[in-house]
Amino acid sequence: MTPPLIGSPINRVDGTEKVTGRARYAADSHAPGMVHAQLVLSTVGRGSVRSMDTRAAERTEGVLAVYSPFRPLKLHSIKTTPDLCFVGQFWLPLQDAEVHHHGQIIAMVVAETFEQARHAASLITTEYTTRPPRASFAQGVPAALRPPVPVNYEDPQTDLLAEGVDSIDEALALGAVQVSATYTQPSQVPLALEPHAVLASWDEGRLTLRLGSQSPLGGMLAAAETIGLGLDQVRVISPYVGGAFGGKLYIWPHPLLTAVAARELDRPVRTVLTQEQVFTTVGHRSAVSQNLALAAGQDGTLVALKHDAASSLSLSGVIYETAAHTTSRYTYKCPNIHVGQKVVPMDTPPTTWVRAPGEAPGSFALESAMDELAVALRLDPVELRMRNYATVFPGRGVPWSSKHLDECYRVGAERFGWQPRTGPRPAPSDTDPDHVWLTGTGMAGATYPGQLLPATQANVRLLADGTASVASATSDPGTGMRTVLAMTCADDLGIPVDRVEALLGDSTLPPNYGCFASMGTASSAGAVRSATSAVIGRLVELAVEDERSPFHGMPADAVTYRAGRLTGGGHSFGFGELLTATGRADLESPGGSAPGAERLRYAVHSFGAHFCEAEVHRWTGEIRLRRWTTVIDGGTIINRKTARGQIVGGILFGIGQALMEGVRVEPRTGRFANAGLGDYLVPVHADMPDFDVHFLDRPDTNFTPLGARGIGELGTVGAAAAIANAVHHATGRRVRDLPITVDKLV
C-alpha cells in the first residue's frame, strides 16, 4: 500500500528535466524555417513619431521586413476588460504614431538570424514630436485622483465607524496614544530568470504561440481578440516557465506583433526580449505613498485606524496597488477603520500585478505603524498584535473559514527565541570601538486572501499499463504546480507518484485560468480530486457492466477501489489489469471541477508571522540579515518541500522590497534609469539569512474539501516591515521610505 503523499516533501517531478537542461523554455523553441524578430523602443517619454528612417535596416543582409507605425502590423482594438481579455495594456503598438511612454515598442525588425535582426534594428533612426511626460510620482501625490474603478468591490473611500462616531478623525482623537506617519516605496519590476520570449507559427489558419505564461488560457483569449481569430484557431503552449511573479499573467504586445508578422511572412517568427526591454515592455508594480494613523488606549487596544494610499497608475493600464484595502481593512480588530485609495496617473510603462499586489506595500506601512505604536506604548510588538486579534472579519462580522494566526505568533516567537521588549535597544557607547555591528530583531504579521479560480477543470486518465495521467490547462511558473497535480492524483488513486504523468501548460487541455494570485494550488488540486473521484466511479461501472470483467453482474457497492486495485467477490484486480481484460487502452474522467467556498458564510485568508534578526554596521550603515523564522497557517500543505520554496521565495521578494529594489524614473524624460540587472539590484545568495519555515498544517475544510489555501504570495506580505522593525530595534532609526539604503542610516 502506498503511504499518503499529501503533506510529504516530494521532489519536483520535472526536477531532472530542469537541472539537466532537457526542459524546453520558450526561447529554446525552434521550428523549420524559423526567423527572428528584434524590437525597437522609443527614446522619448511622450509625444509621437514624426518620421522613421528604416532604409539602412531594410538593405541589411537577411532582413525580411521592418514594421513600424508607417508599415503597421494590424491588430484589433481591445474591447473587453483586461480581466477578460488578458492583454496587459489599454492600447497596442504600431497601430499609430503615438508615444505613450519611454521604452514602448515603435518598430520590429524580422531577419533570418537573431544577429541580423539586432544589427538592423540598431540602424533605424527616429524623429519625434515630444510633449512633457507625467513621470514624477512624488510630484503627483498631492493631486492624486479618485480611482476609475472600484477597489476590491468596495468604495475607494471606505469608513467603518462605531455607533455615535461621525468621522475617523473624531475617532482618532479618542485614543490616549497616537502614531501617524507616511510610508513610501518606488515601483518594482517582476524580474524572472527566464526572459520573455515567444515563437509564433501558423498552420492552415491556426496560430500556435509558444511562450512563458502564467495563463495559457488567458493568452489564447488575448490572441484571439486582438488578432481577430476564433478561440479554436489559437493554441498557447507553455510547458515550462522560468519565473513570472505576475509579469507573465497577461499577454504583452510583443507576442501579438510576432504572431501577425509570422502570418504576413508565412514563416515561424521568434522574439526574445533582453532584460532591458523587459523593464519597459512588460508591466511593473505601482509606486505607493501611504499615510497611516493609529490610535489606541493605554492598554494597547486599537480605537481607530486611518490608512490612505496613493498609487501610481500608468495611463497605458491596467491596475494599481490597493495597499489600504488589502491590509488595514481587515487585519486587526478595531471599532473605527478608514481605508482610502487614490491614484497618480503617469506616462510610464504599464502598471500590473506583481507578487502580493497591494498587500506587499500595505503590510509594510501597517506592520511598521504597529511597531511604532508598540514602542510608544512600551508594549511588546507580539503582545500588541494579540490584544488586537480579529476573530471575525471587520465590518462583515462573518467568521474566518479557519484562522490560527495567534498560534503563528506563539510558535514563531518560541522557535525564533523572541525576547519580549518594551522599546528600542539602547545605542552603544561611542567609547566602545569593538561594538561595530548593531543587532536588532523585528517581527510582522502576514495575511493574504484565499480564493478559487472560476471554472477550473481537470481530467484524469487511467492507462492499461497501470499508469495514469492528469491534465489541466494551468501553468507551472516555478511554483511546483506540475508536482502538485501529480501528487494529488497519485494520492487519490493510491499509486506511486512516478506512475502519474502531469500535463499542463497547453490551452487545449481542460480549462484552467492558470497559476496566479495564490489561487493555483487550491483550485487545481480540487479539480484533480474531483476528476479522480469521477474516474474511479467510471472504473467501478466498467467493472460491473462489462461482460469481460471478473466483477460483471455484481452490485456496484460490492466493488471497492483502494490503492490502485478493485476488490470484490473474491477478486482483486489492478485498474490496468481490468482495462486489459476488458479490451480498453484507457479510461478517463468526464472532467472534474474545483468546488467553491461558501463565500458569504466565511472570510477566507491565509496567515503567517515573520521574525528576523538583522545586523547594522554602525559606521557604514550596511545591513546583514542573520536569521529568519516564518510560521504559516495556510491550510493543508500538499508538498512541504515546494511549499517551503514558495515561502522562502516570497520572503526574498520582501528582502528586495526592503533593502534593494526600486525603479529610478527620470522625472523629465520618464526613462527608467536603472533598467538592467547591473543597476536594479535584487537579493542573491549572499543576502539570504538562515531560514526556518514552519507550517501549522491545519486543513481548512470550510474552504475546500482538500483543506488547502494559497501561500505563494504570503511570504512577501510583512517581510519588509519585519526588516524595517529590526533595523529600528538595532539603530533607533525609523526608515519609512523604501528601500532602506545606507544613505538613510548614516
DRENVOTI-501861 format. One record per residue (C-alpha): x, y, z; residue in three letters. Coordinates in steps of 0.2 Angstrom, whole numbers, padded with zeros to 4 digits, always signed. Layout:
BEGIN
XYZALA ...
***
This chain:
BEGIN
+0000+0000+0000MET +0007+0017-0005THR +0008+0029+0010PRO -0001+0046+0009PRO +0008+0058-0002LEU -0001+0074+0003ILE +0010+0084+0015GLY +0026+0074+0010SER +0042+0083+0005PRO +0041+0076-0013ILE +0055+0081-0026ASN +0048+0090-0041ARG +0043+0078-0054VAL +0051+0089-0068ASP +0067+0092-0057GLY +0078+0081-0068THR +0072+0089-0084GLU +0076+0106-0077LYS +0093+0103-0070VAL +0099+0093-0085THR +0094+0106-0097GLY +0081+0095-0106ARG +0066+0106-0101ALA +0062+0117-0116ARG +0058+0135-0112TYR +0050+0147-0125ALA +0067+0154-0130ALA +0073+0136-0133ASP +0059+0133-0146SER +0063+0130-0164HIS +0053+0127-0180ALA +0058+0123-0198PRO +0061+0140-0207GLY +0061+0150-0191MET +0066+0168-0192VAL +0070+0181-0179HIS +0062+0197-0173ALA +0070+0212-0164GLN +0061+0226-0156LEU +0065+0245-0157VAL +0059+0255-0142LEU +0055+0274-0141SER +0068+0285-0133THR +0056+0299-0128VAL +0043+0299-0114GLY +0028+0306-0123ARG +0023+0313-0140GLY +0023+0305-0157SER +0034+0298-0170VAL +0036+0311-0184ARG +0047+0301-0195SER +0057+0285-0196MET +0072+0281-0207ASP +0072+0262-0210THR +0081+0262-0227ARG +0098+0256-0220ALA +0089+0242-0210ALA +0079+0236-0225GLU +0095+0235-0235ARG +0104+0224-0222THR +0108+0206-0226GLU +0095+0194-0221GLY +0081+0207-0216VAL +0064+0201-0222LEU +0053+0216-0215ALA +0054+0231-0205VAL +0037+0235-0197TYR +0033+0252-0189SER +0018+0265-0187PRO +0021+0268-0206PHE +0021+0250-0210ARG +0010+0243-0196PRO +0006+0225-0191LEU -0013+0226-0190LYS -0021+0222-0173LEU -0039+0223-0167HIS -0043+0236-0153SER -0046+0229-0136ILE -0065+0229-0132LYS -0066+0219-0116THR -0058+0222-0099THR -0041+0216-0095PRO -0048+0203-0083ASP -0057+0195-0098LEU -0045+0199-0112CYS -0029+0196-0103PHE -0020+0210-0113VAL -0008+0219-0101GLY -0011+0237-0108GLN -0025+0248-0115PHE -0018+0251-0132TRP -0007+0241-0144LEU +0009+0247-0153PRO +0012+0251-0171LEU -0006+0255-0174GLN -0002+0273-0174ASP +0012+0285-0171ALA +0008+0290-0153GLU +0021+0288-0140VAL +0014+0284-0123HIS +0029+0281-0113HIS +0048+0279-0114HIS +0053+0262-0120GLY +0037+0257-0129GLN +0038+0247-0145ILE +0039+0258-0160ILE +0046+0246-0173ALA +0050+0227-0176MET +0064+0220-0187VAL +0062+0202-0194VAL +0078+0194-0201ALA +0085+0177-0205GLU +0096+0177-0189THR +0095+0185-0172PHE +0111+0194-0175GLU +0105+0201-0192GLN +0089+0207-0184ALA +0098+0215-0169ARG +0110+0224-0181HIS +0097+0231-0192ALA +0087+0237-0178ALA +0102+0247-0172SER +0102+0256-0189LEU +0084+0264-0188ILE +0084+0282-0184THR +0068+0291-0177THR +0062+0309-0176GLU +0049+0313-0163TYR +0037+0327-0159THR +0038+0327-0140THR +0027+0333-0125ARG +0032+0333-0107PRO +0028+0317-0099PRO +0020+0315-0082ARG +0034+0305-0074ALA +0036+0311-0056SER +0026+0301-0044PHE +0031+0312-0029ALA +0025+0327-0038GLN +0009+0319-0042GLY +0004+0313-0025VAL -0003+0329-0018PRO -0015+0330-0033ALA -0019+0311-0033ALA -0036+0307-0040LEU -0051+0295-0036ARG -0048+0278-0044PRO -0058+0275-0060PRO -0064+0258-0054VAL -0070+0251-0038PRO -0057+0245-0026VAL -0059+0226-0021ASN -0078+0228-0023TYR -0078+0242-0010GLU -0079+0261-0012ASP -0061+0269-0013PRO -0066+0279+0002GLN -0072+0266+0015THR -0077+0270+0033ASP -0082+0258+0046LEU -0087+0268+0061LEU -0093+0264+0078ALA -0111+0270+0083GLU -0111+0288+0088GLY -0094+0292+0079VAL -0096+0304+0065ASP -0078+0303+0057SER -0062+0294+0058ILE -0053+0310+0064ASP -0065+0311+0078GLU -0061+0293+0082ALA -0043+0295+0082LEU -0044+0310+0094ALA -0052+0297+0107LEU -0035+0287+0108GLY -0024+0290+0123ALA -0009+0286+0112VAL -0007+0290+0094GLN +0005+0287+0080VAL +0005+0294+0062SER +0017+0293+0048ALA +0020+0292+0029THR +0027+0277+0021TYR +0033+0277+0003THR +0041+0265-0009GLN +0046+0266-0028PRO +0040+0255-0042SER +0047+0237-0043GLN +0049+0225-0058VAL +0044+0207-0058PRO +0061+0201-0065LEU +0062+0182-0069ALA +0077+0171-0073LEU +0068+0167-0090GLU +0067+0182-0101PRO +0050+0185-0110HIS +0050+0176-0127ALA +0038+0169-0140VAL +0038+0158-0155LEU +0023+0161-0167ALA +0019+0149-0181SER +0004+0146-0192TRP -0004+0130-0199ASP -0019+0131-0211GLU -0025+0147-0202GLY -0022+0141-0185ARG -0010+0150-0173LEU +0002+0142-0161THR +0011+0153-0148LEU +0025+0145-0138ARG +0029+0157-0123LEU +0031+0158-0105GLY +0014+0161-0097SER +0005+0160-0081GLN -0011+0158-0090SER -0011+0149-0107PRO -0030+0150-0107LEU -0029+0169-0104GLY -0016+0170-0118GLY -0027+0161-0130MET -0041+0174-0126LEU -0030+0188-0129ALA -0023+0182-0145ALA -0040+0178-0152ALA -0047+0195-0148GLU -0033+0206-0154THR -0028+0196-0169ILE -0046+0193-0175GLY -0047+0174-0173LEU -0059+0161-0166GLY -0055+0153-0150LEU -0052+0136-0159ASP -0039+0145-0170GLN -0027+0149-0156VAL -0016+0137-0146ARG -0004+0143-0132VAL +0009+0131-0126ILE +0019+0135-0111SER +0026+0119-0103PRO +0040+0127-0093TYR +0040+0144-0086VAL +0056+0151-0078GLY +0048+0163-0065GLY +0034+0175-0068ALA +0029+0184-0051PHE +0014+0192-0060GLY +0024+0198-0075GLY +0018+0184-0086LYS +0000+0184-0082LEU -0006+0195-0096TYR +0000+0194-0114ILE +0011+0209-0119TRP +0011+0217-0136PRO +0027+0208-0142HIS +0019+0190-0144PRO +0004+0198-0153LEU +0016+0208-0165LEU +0026+0192-0168THR +0011+0182-0172ALA +0005+0194-0185VAL +0022+0196-0193ALA +0023+0177-0194ALA +0007+0176-0204ARG +0012+0190-0216GLU +0029+0182-0219LEU +0022+0164-0219ASP +0037+0159-0208ARG +0038+0155-0189PRO +0045+0170-0180VAL +0054+0170-0163ARG +0056+0185-0152THR +0067+0185-0137VAL +0067+0201-0126LEU +0083+0207-0117THR +0082+0211-0099GLN +0082+0230-0103GLU +0067+0228-0114GLN +0058+0218-0101VAL +0058+0233-0090PHE +0048+0244-0101THR +0038+0232-0112THR +0031+0222-0098VAL +0022+0229-0083GLY +0029+0234-0066HIS +0022+0237-0048ARG +0015+0254-0044SER +0024+0266-0033ALA +0015+0269-0017VAL +0014+0283-0004SER +0004+0279+0012GLN -0002+0290+0026ASN -0006+0279+0041LEU -0013+0284+0058ALA -0016+0273+0073LEU -0025+0277+0090ALA -0025+0266+0105ALA -0030+0266+0123GLY -0016+0264+0136GLN -0018+0245+0136ASP -0014+0244+0118GLY -0032+0241+0112THR -0035+0250+0095LEU -0048+0264+0095VAL -0045+0270+0077ALA -0036+0266+0061LEU -0034+0278+0046LYS -0025+0272+0031HIS -0024+0282+0015ASP -0014+0276+0000ALA -0009+0284-0017ALA -0003+0273-0030SER +0004+0276-0047SER -0007+0271-0062LEU +0001+0271-0079SER -0011+0279-0092LEU -0006+0263-0103SER -0015+0252-0090GLY -0020+0242-0081VAL -0021+0241-0062ILE -0014+0249-0047TYR -0009+0244-0029GLU -0023+0244-0017THR -0012+0245-0001ALA -0025+0250+0012ALA -0040+0240+0006HIS -0029+0224+0006THR -0022+0226+0023THR -0029+0238+0036SER -0047+0234+0030ARG -0047+0218+0039TYR -0031+0213+0048THR -0034+0220+0066TYR -0050+0221+0077LYS -0054+0240+0078CYS -0070+0249+0080PRO -0066+0263+0068ASN -0057+0260+0052ILE -0055+0271+0037HIS -0046+0265+0021VAL -0044+0276+0006GLY -0036+0275-0011GLN -0031+0287-0024LYS -0021+0286-0040VAL -0007+0296-0048VAL -0009+0295-0067PRO +0008+0293-0076MET +0016+0292-0093ASP +0026+0276-0089THR +0026+0258-0094PRO +0010+0248-0089PRO +0007+0245-0070THR +0002+0227-0067THR +0000+0213-0055TRP +0017+0209-0045VAL +0018+0197-0031ARG +0007+0201-0017ALA -0001+0217-0026PRO -0007+0229-0013GLY -0003+0218+0002GLU +0016+0220+0000ALA +0017+0239+0001PRO +0001+0239+0013GLY +0009+0227+0025SER +0025+0237+0026PHE +0015+0253+0031ALA +0003+0244+0043LEU +0016+0232+0052GLU +0028+0246+0053SER +0015+0258+0061ALA +0010+0244+0073MET +0028+0243+0078ASP +0029+0261+0081GLU +0013+0260+0092LEU +0021+0246+0102ALA +0036+0257+0105VAL +0025+0272+0110ALA +0015+0261+0122LEU +0031+0252+0128ARG +0022+0236+0124LEU +0030+0221+0116ASP +0025+0220+0097PRO +0019+0202+0098VAL +0008+0206+0113GLU +0001+0222+0104LEU -0005+0211+0090ARG -0013+0198+0101MET -0023+0212+0110ARG -0030+0217+0093ASN -0033+0200+0086TYR -0048+0199+0074ALA -0059+0184+0077THR -0071+0189+0064VAL -0069+0199+0048PHE -0071+0218+0052PRO -0087+0226+0045GLY -0094+0210+0039ARG -0095+0201+0055GLY -0093+0184+0047VAL -0080+0171+0055PRO -0064+0166+0046TRP -0065+0149+0037SER -0050+0144+0048SER -0038+0156+0057LYS -0023+0151+0068HIS -0013+0167+0067LEU -0012+0168+0086ASP -0003+0151+0085GLU +0009+0158+0072CYS +0014+0172+0084TYR +0017+0160+0098ARG +0026+0146+0089VAL +0036+0159+0079GLY +0041+0168+0095ALA +0046+0151+0103GLU +0056+0145+0088ARG +0065+0161+0085PHE +0069+0164+0103GLY +0060+0181+0103TRP +0063+0191+0119GLN +0048+0202+0124PRO +0053+0220+0124ARG +0046+0237+0128THR +0057+0249+0117GLY +0072+0250+0106PRO +0088+0243+0111ARG +0100+0256+0119PRO +0113+0263+0107ALA +0131+0258+0111PRO +0143+0269+0118SER +0154+0279+0106ASP +0169+0274+0118THR +0167+0256+0114ASP +0177+0253+0097PRO +0173+0235+0097ASP +0155+0237+0096HIS +0154+0239+0077VAL +0138+0228+0072TRP +0122+0233+0080LEU +0110+0219+0082THR +0091+0220+0081GLY +0076+0209+0080THR +0059+0213+0071GLY +0043+0204+0068MET +0027+0207+0057ALA +0011+0198+0054GLY +0005+0192+0037ALA -0011+0189+0028THR -0017+0185+0011TYR -0034+0181+0004PRO -0039+0163-0001GLY -0048+0162-0017GLN -0053+0150-0031LEU -0051+0152-0050LEU -0068+0150-0058PRO -0072+0135-0069ALA -0056+0126-0065THR -0057+0109-0073GLN -0045+0094-0074ALA -0045+0077-0082ASN -0038+0060-0076VAL -0035+0046-0087ARG -0031+0028-0082LEU -0020+0018-0094LEU -0019-0001-0097ALA -0001-0002-0091ASP -0006+0003-0074GLY -0001+0021-0075THR -0011+0037-0076ALA -0011+0055-0082SER -0018+0071-0076VAL -0021+0086-0087ALA -0027+0104-0084SER -0023+0120-0094ALA -0014+0128-0079THR +0004+0133-0078SER +0020+0130-0068ASP +0030+0146-0066PRO +0042+0138-0054GLY +0029+0135-0040THR +0029+0116-0042GLY +0011+0115-0049MET +0016+0100-0060ARG +0021+0091-0045THR +0005+0096-0036VAL -0005+0089-0050LEU +0004+0073-0050ALA +0004+0071-0031MET -0014+0075-0029THR -0019+0062-0042CYS -0007+0049-0036ALA -0013+0051-0018ASP -0031+0049-0023ASP -0028+0034-0034LEU -0017+0026-0021GLY -0002+0024-0033ILE +0016+0030-0033PRO +0018+0047-0039VAL +0031+0041-0053ASP +0016+0032-0061ARG +0007+0048-0064VAL +0011+0060-0079GLU +0005+0078-0076ALA +0001+0088-0092LEU -0001+0107-0091LEU +0004+0122-0100GLY -0007+0120-0115ASP -0023+0130-0118SER -0031+0115-0127THR -0031+0105-0110LEU -0046+0106-0098PRO -0050+0124-0094PRO -0040+0132-0080ASN -0036+0150-0079TYR -0018+0147-0073GLY -0007+0150-0058CYS -0008+0167-0051PHE -0014+0176-0036ALA -0011+0162-0024SER -0026+0153-0032MET -0017+0139-0042GLY -0014+0125-0030THR -0031+0126-0021ALA -0041+0127-0037SER -0031+0114-0047SER -0029+0102-0033ALA -0048+0102-0030GLY -0052+0100-0048ALA -0040+0085-0049VAL -0048+0077-0034ARG -0065+0079-0042SER -0059+0071-0058ALA -0050+0057-0049THR -0066+0053-0039SER -0076+0053-0056ALA -0064+0041-0065VAL -0064+0029-0050ILE -0083+0029-0052GLY -0082+0025-0070ARG -0070+0012-0067LEU -0082+0003-0055VAL -0096+0005-0068GLU -0085-0003-0081LEU -0080-0017-0069ALA -0098-0022-0065VAL -0106-0019-0083GLU -0093-0026-0095ASP -0096-0045-0098GLU -0077-0047-0099ARG -0074-0041-0082SER -0072-0053-0067PRO -0084-0042-0057PHE -0098-0042-0070HIS -0115-0043-0063GLY -0110-0038-0046MET -0119-0023-0037PRO -0108-0008-0039ALA -0107-0005-0020ASP -0100-0023-0018ALA -0084-0017-0028VAL -0072-0006-0019THR -0057+0003-0025TYR -0041+0006-0015ARG -0023+0008-0019ALA -0025+0006-0037GLY -0035-0010-0036ARG -0053-0016-0037LEU -0059-0029-0024THR -0075-0038-0023GLY -0082-0056-0024GLY -0066-0064-0020GLY -0057-0055-0035HIS -0044-0042-0034SER -0038-0033-0050PHE -0027-0018-0053GLY -0035-0005-0064PHE -0023-0008-0078GLY -0027-0027-0077GLU -0045-0023-0078LEU -0043-0012-0093LEU -0033-0025-0102THR -0046-0038-0098ALA -0060-0028-0105THR -0050-0023-0120GLY -0048-0005-0116ARG -0032+0005-0118ALA -0038+0019-0106ASP -0052+0026-0096LEU -0054+0044-0092GLU -0065+0055-0081SER -0078+0067-0089PRO -0069+0081-0081GLY -0069+0087-0063GLY -0072+0105-0057SER -0065+0113-0042ALA -0078+0115-0028PRO -0082+0133-0022GLY -0081+0140-0005ALA -0096+0147+0004GLU -0091+0165+0002ARG -0105+0173+0011LEU -0103+0162+0027ARG -0084+0164+0029TYR -0070+0175+0026ALA -0055+0166+0019VAL -0037+0170+0021HIS -0020+0163+0024SER -0010+0169+0039PHE +0008+0170+0044GLY +0021+0178+0056ALA +0039+0183+0052HIS +0053+0185+0064PHE +0070+0191+0059CYS +0087+0196+0066GLU +0097+0210+0057ALA +0114+0217+0060GLU +0118+0235+0055VAL +0136+0242+0054HIS +0136+0257+0065ARG +0148+0267+0054TRP +0144+0262+0036THR +0125+0258+0038GLY +0127+0240+0029GLU +0113+0229+0034ILE +0115+0210+0036ARG +0101+0198+0039LEU +0107+0184+0050ARG +0092+0173+0054ARG +0073+0172+0049TRP +0058+0162+0056THR +0042+0161+0047THR +0027+0151+0053VAL +0012+0149+0041ILE -0006+0145+0043ASP -0010+0140+0025GLY -0022+0126+0027GLY -0017+0108+0021THR +0001+0109+0014ILE +0001+0097-0001ILE +0020+0097-0004ASN +0031+0103+0011ARG +0047+0105+0000LYS +0039+0115-0014THR +0029+0125-0001ALA +0044+0130+0008ARG +0052+0136-0008GLY +0037+0147-0011GLN +0038+0155+0006ILE +0057+0157+0005VAL +0055+0165-0012GLY +0041+0176-0005GLY +0052+0182+0009ILE +0066+0186-0004LEU +0054+0197-0013PHE +0051+0206+0004GLY +0070+0207+0006ILE +0072+0215-0011GLY +0057+0227-0007GLN +0065+0232+0010ALA +0084+0234+0005LEU +0087+0235-0013MET +0073+0236-0026GLU +0066+0252-0034GLY +0064+0259-0052VAL +0073+0276-0053ARG +0062+0286-0065VAL +0069+0302-0073GLU +0056+0315-0070PRO +0059+0325-0085ARG +0060+0311-0098THR +0051+0296-0090GLY +0066+0285-0093ARG +0069+0270-0081PHE +0087+0275-0077ALA +0091+0258-0069ASN +0083+0246-0082ALA +0095+0232-0081GLY +0101+0219-0068LEU +0118+0229-0067GLY +0109+0243-0058ASP +0092+0236-0052TYR +0098+0226-0038LEU +0089+0210-0032VAL +0093+0198-0017PRO +0106+0185-0021VAL +0113+0170-0011HIS +0125+0181-0001ALA +0110+0192+0005ASP +0100+0177+0012MET +0099+0173+0031PRO +0096+0156+0038ASP +0078+0152+0035PHE +0067+0142+0047ASP +0050+0139+0039VAL +0037+0130+0049HIS +0019+0125+0043PHE +0005+0123+0056LEU -0004+0112+0043ASP -0022+0115+0049ARG -0034+0109+0035PRO -0047+0122+0030ASP -0061+0111+0025THR -0073+0126+0026ASN -0064+0132+0011PHE -0061+0116+0000THR -0063+0098+0004PRO -0044+0096+0002LEU -0042+0110+0015GLY -0028+0119+0006ALA -0026+0138+0004ARG -0014+0148-0006GLY +0003+0153+0001ILE +0013+0159-0015GLY +0012+0177-0010GLU +0010+0176+0009LEU +0029+0175+0012GLY +0031+0193+0004THR +0017+0201+0015VAL +0025+0209+0030GLY +0043+0204+0026ALA +0049+0221+0023ALA +0041+0228+0039ALA +0049+0214+0049ALA +0066+0220+0042ILE +0062+0239+0045ALA +0057+0235+0063ASN +0073+0225+0066ALA +0083+0240+0059VAL +0074+0252+0070HIS +0077+0240+0085HIS +0096+0239+0081ALA +0099+0258+0077THR +0084+0268+0084GLY +0081+0275+0067ARG +0064+0273+0059ARG +0066+0272+0040VAL +0049+0274+0031ARG +0055+0276+0013ASP +0060+0260+0005LEU +0072+0253+0001PRO +0082+0255+0017ILE +0099+0260+0009THR +0115+0265+0018VAL +0112+0284+0015ASP +0097+0283+0026LYS +0106+0276+0041LEU +0122+0286+0041VAL 
***
